[in-house]
Amino acid sequence: MKKADGSHNRARGLFDTAEKVFSRSYVNLLREKGHDVIEQEGDGSWMTDAQGGRYLDCYASAGTYNLGRRNRAIARRFMKAVHETDQGNFVMPSDYKALLAQRIASFVPGRLDCVLFGVTRGESMDAACKLARGATSRPGIVTVDGGCYGETGFALSLTAKAGKEQFGGLIPEVLAVPFGDEDAALRAVTDRTAAFVMEPIQAENHCRESSREYALRIRRLCDATKTVLIFDETQTGFGRTGTRFFFEQLGVEPDILVIGEAVTSGMFPMTAMVFTPELKRFFDIHPLIHLCTFGGHDLGCVVAMAALDEYELAEPWVNARMMGQRLASGLHACAQEFPDKAASVAGRGLLFSLRLAGGEPAAKAFCARAMREGLLVETGRVDTSTVLFRPSLLVSEDEVDRIVQAVRTILAGL
Amino acid sequence: MIGLQGVSAQERGMSFLIKHRGDSMKPAKVERMMDGKERDYVQHLFGKHISMGQVRYLRCAHLDVYERDRKGACFVDAVTGKRFFDCFSSAGCFNVGRGNERVKAALEDALARHDMGSHLLLSEHKVRFAERLASLCPGDLDKVVLCASGADACAGAIKLAKGATGRNDVITMNKAYHGHEGFSLSANGKDYYKELFLPLMPGFHVVEFNDLDAVRRVASENTAAVVLEPVQGEGGIHVATKEYMTGLRKLCDELGVMLIFDEVQTGFGRTGTMWAMEHYDVIPDIMFTAKSISGGLYPNGAVVYRAIEPLVSYVEKNPLFHDSHGGGSDLGCIVSQAVLDDIVENRLWENAAAMGARLKEGIQEIASKNRDCVKEVRGLGLMIGIEYVHEFIGALMAECLARQGVWAVYSGNAPQVMRFQVPITIGGHEVDDLLDRIRAAFDAMRWYLVLLMPLARIPFVGALLNNVHLQIWAFNLVRDLEEFVGKIMNRRGGA
């Protein structure tokens, strides 16, 4: 009991410091969602806090821990690599980068064989937009509404982030058309369009999903106008939706694919854009035109290669499909049981969104109650009335049943 | 390229795989040492999957080195076994020395329990690191936004200034370098990085560095921020003057403009003080940093801002204004904390000041004997630049230095300037050794200059010599010939 008091005082001290050094409203935001815990460590499907709480991690840091929190095989390789290498001089043609690029090229299906590394999702999206503009010599970028791509310049210009007008003029010649509206896309994409950008599933927007027909039409439109098609699979890649990448299920291959931190299973801040050999010509003619000091970090490359080994070994997309079905039927059953509280369930694989009838306050309340049930979930960024479920792809049947049981209890008490 | 001809890519790849793995299904591993063939295979892979242009670009000045035994101020070339002084330090990332044991141990220990943590949740490591970082910043630079990289932090800083002031325009400096994402790219002061990707953000005005009147002319009630590096790195090691910095501070106060310092390269002791701003007694409203914060091991970055209005109110209203995933991860903060411990306990900035003075003095002495090709030597602490009289000398000198075991590159935004940014843990004997090598490189370069300098005086030929594309072509040709001759000699020797 005394120890518990100690850890509570310690936690309170940390929150006070966090209010001072970050902001009070940030800590309050955490409090509203019951996320005012001091995270201790992650292990597999679970996360613990300093106050002794243990949670089934259905946030997985926005779906990056696809192979579980602190995947042990990757951590072991990482520990060894710490003594073998460091980030390297970023302008050099390192063999770490070359070998990882080759691995990614063979991991990603189709003709996407070339890689440029970044640190954050936004940086890779910015690089993708720049490559499209540079390679086509056109200015226009068309995207669909309701997207979420990151916080950097181009990415933010494409993102449906509330209040982004406060940053003044962002990247010009960016146009958002309604998602799924073929005619609007047809009108917007012209011979001045460099790129068409979309997430095939908008995770943060109640998992709004592109149909096969829509994706195919957009692909044809891009082919006809020589526009570069960019898919952001930061949240849907690396097995999350039941295949390595969701575009395989759509049967439509983009020209540039943005991949997120799942490439290291959340062990290293690394993202990348993967693109076709035709587009790579631009970087052959203009070497070092887009630089990133921490992008393609040699140590990060070792971690990513270890993660890819684990992906190939565990094939987590298979489990994602099976457990996804179980989770889907559980969540749908819960929604039917409480139709006045749960408006709808969307998603696939192990990426689900539950929309609360009570809007954003209900979603936040859901998160807070979830913590009491030992479940860590986060609200959607674009559709803030939703709560997302994106656990480790190696989650067990028992754990899925726990999630469903917890959701039932939370909804009952909401 | 002779080195890559004769054998198909497939065959080259196979021989490498068979030799090392005996199993063509499995990919190659990074080997301790490489022979020429293996290096060719890696170059082929890099060219195929990333950029052949980059390989050719670096190859032309013997800068295509595969780093091994990264230790202190040096690394070893995997092909030749040659030891190099790392005078680039990934543009100033290795302040605590490469392979710093304390930082490595901290990361290794952390990996037994931690991962990146959950983005948005708090942890002891995140909070303690942010608190410590703020405590090491002068004045009321008390508030922190953790970011994942320098460019990410630059975006955060500009967003903070724009959002808090409600103004749009940003004044940046000619030759400035802040990064390659949308905000920082718009703020870069060299068209080369921007012109292929237009249009960028409106309202970014580029003015001459160290020219206060230029800022005064452009600044208006619509100016949100003035952004600058206290010492321009990529721009060619230009050091801001004290009058300029003081004047900027005063001007920004008058106009309600946020003064932003980019301390990505200059931070963490590089210039002889913990932060370059300390040389000026000027505190910016916002500063951002990255690079050496990571100890060369794990990406991290930060925006630090003053606890003043309108910044504090803005962030209180918009706590997630720059919600950077990957920034301020648990592992990142543990590594950065160890970096701070190492810098503070060893007072590394003092070593940077002392060794910087020793190195600069030595280079100045060398320069005084090479007045016909060196225009100026300048810098602060261990951020030193040599400006040559012609751009092509930069590439030539990189080659001559590489032969002497000194890995130095010329500035991206100013090819006539070569930068020396060795890890600030470097010792006195190492500095003297480095100086001997630089001296020898200059002696070697004089042979080339006998031919090239008269040519460079002819305007048309001078322009040709300074043409990067021509340099890449010519130096690659020389390199091919060299390797070809080397191969024949080897074959004869073998027979």
Interface residues (C-beta under 8 A of the other chain):
Chain A: L14 F15 T17 A18 K20 V21 F22 S23 R24 S25 Y26 V27 L29 L30 H35 D36 V37 I38 E39 Q40 E41 G42 M47 A50 D57 Y59 S61 A62 T64 Y65 R69 R70 A75 F78 M79 V82 H83 E84 T85 D86 Q87 G88 N89 F90 V91 M92 P93 S94 D95 Y96 K97 A98 L99 A101 Q102 R103 I104 A105 S106 D113 C114 V115 L116 V119 T120 R121 G122 E123 D126 A127 C129 K130 R133 G134 P139 G150 E151 T152 G153 F154 A155 L156 S157 G163 Q166 F167 G168 G169 L170 I171 P172 E173 E261 G266 M267 F268 P269 T271 P277 K280 F283 D284 I285 H286 P287 L288 I289 H290 L291 C292 T293 F294 G295 H297 D298 L299 G300 V302 L376 E378
Chain B: P27 A28 K29 V30 M34 V42 Q43 L45 F46 G47 K48 H49 I50 S51 M52 G53 Q54 V55 R56 Y57 L58 L63 D64 V65 Y66 E67 R70 A78 D86 F88 S89 S90 A91 C93 F94 R98 G99 K104 L107 E108 L111 A112 R113 H114 D115 M116 G117 S118 H119 L120 L121 L122 S123 E124 V127 R128 A130 E131 A134 D142 K143 V144 V145 A148 S149 G150 A151 D152 A155 G156 I158 K159 K162 G163 G166 R167 N168 D169 H180 E181 G182 F183 S184 L185 S186 Y192 Y193 L196 F197 L198 P199 L200 M201 P202 G203 A224 A290 K291 S294 G296 L297 Y298 P299 V312 V315 E316 K317 N318 P319 L320 H322 D323 S324 H325 G326 G327 S329 D330 L331 G332 W407 V409 G412
